[in-house]
Every structure is written in C-alpha cells, then in structure tokens.
Amino acid sequence: MTDFGVFIFATEYSISPSALARAAEARGFESLFLPEHTHIPASRITPWPGGQDLPKEYWHTHDPFIALSMAAAVTDKIKLGTGITLITERDPIVLAKAVASLDLLSKGRVVLGVGAGWNVEEMANHGTVFSERWSLLRERCQAMKSIWTEDEADYHGSLVDFDPIWSYPKPAQAGGPKILIGASSRWTPARIAEYGDGWFPIYQTESRARAQGSLDYAAFIEEVREEWRLAGRADKPDLTIFGVGPKPDTVKHLVELGFNRVVFALPSAGADQILPLLDQYAEIGFDING
C-alpha cells in the first residue's frame, strides 16, 4: 500500500499548519511536509531551478519546525515532514535538539527531508561555501545521528567538530527519524546509502524539466537500490516523491515505478481552496490503494 501526503509552503496568507494538519489527518493522509528557506536575498544571482520567476512564498514560508509543532499539537497520527530542511544553513547541535524534541513530543512522527540548497547567496549569508555544501551536509547529518544515539556524543570532521556533549531529549524513534535526501545528481544514490534512509526528489514539472533536464525515475531508483545493496543495508530505502499534482495517471505511474510515498502539492492559499483540493487528492489515493 502506498502512503500519501501533502506539501505546502505554509505562509501568513495560507491555511494555518494546525488547520491543514487536522484536515489532512481526517482525510486519511499519512504525512504533512513543509519546506524551508530562512530568507531569500533581495539581490540574487542564482537562478531558481523551477523556472524563471521565484514565487513569493519562498521568502514568506514559516519556520518548518515551529509550524510542524503546531500541527503535532492538534493531531495524533499524521507524520510531520520537512521538504526540505536546509542542513547547510543550520547548526547541527541546535537542529539535532529541535528534531529530537519534535519527534519525542509527537511520539515518533518526524520524517526529516534534507538538502544542500541551490541558492548560493542564501547559504553564503549563513557562512556556507557553495562548493562545500554537500560535504557539510554529510558531516552535519552524521553529527546529528551521533547526538541522537549516544549519551556522550562527539564528532570530528573537517567542517563539523565538537568534543563529547550531553544533549537531550533523544528522539522517540530509535536512531532518530528517517533522513530522506532531496537531490537527483549522480552522487545522490551513494550518499543515500552512506548516511541517508531514502530518496526524496521533487516531482519534475515541465518547467523544471526544461530548466534541469529530464530525470529517469526508474533508472535512478535502480541506482539507489544498487548502492543500498553494495552498502550492505538490510532494510529497504524509503522512496518518496513530493510536489505531485492532481493527475491520477501520473500518480499511478509513480507508484508503479516504486515510490512508496507520494506527496501532493498544495498552493499557498486559504482553506476555501485547500480543502476541496484535499478531497480531490484523497480520492486519488483511495482509488489507487483500493
């Protein structure tokens, strides 16, 4: 059975995270995912991978962990995901505590989608060098796992370095939440197998395909599974795709390719637009799962 979730840029002019979480859970959705941008530089050279004009919700979106805390407080089952957390813009010790706190308080409902980011100027404002972004992401993910699992955690890398620390709470999920890596480069399958738990691509619309080049999902999934096997991992990688629209044939095709979770895209809009779209998406999921 395929899991279905929803994704939204939660803003001051969209449905509230708590109202959306309640509505999504009531309709049987498995998960709610929120993105992250701490800011968008007013003077930006880096092109947006999605096309020409960057939508304004990119610099209006709420902090995902605060918004997901609101969602957690009014729900019981729905998973709380980030799509994605920009690890390159967060201190790993602080982020590890935020994730662990949300996971513990929500009784183990966090899914951590992560990425290195695309906006050179944005990450530079956080002191991150663009060419080091993936090395930094790797070390921060590994450091967080150490914090989540060890009583006295330490980490010594080239970009992240700290001596033994005490940091509680620990996550409710043993080992910490799943880390899903949101990228589709040729290096991604090996990265997933080394320090992630699954693949988390954004669905390629026509504009994204034109800007980035088309992606062969089937071939990429096979690469992920092969790297997973070579790494000696016994479980299966999580295969989640987000930003999917309301086309039943597209959703069915993605499920047939092997995605175990499909996350539908919602606009940054009020309840009057969101609730009917939730109903439409729920019907698609019901038809596919039977």
Secondary structure, DSSP 8 states (H G I E B T S, - for coil): --EEEEE----TTS--HHHHHHHHHHTT--EEEE---S---SS--S--TT-SS--GGGGT---HHHHHHHHHHT-SS-EEEEEEEEGGGS-HHHHHHHHHHHHHHTTS-EEEEEE--S-HHHHHTTT--GGGHHHHHHHHHHHHHHHHH-SSEEEE-SS-EEEEE------SSTT-SEEEE---STTHHHHHHHH-SEE--B---HHHHHHH----HHHHHHHHHHHHHHTT--S--EEEEEEE-S-HHHHHHHHHHT-SEEEEE--S--HHHHHHHHHHHHHHHHHHH-
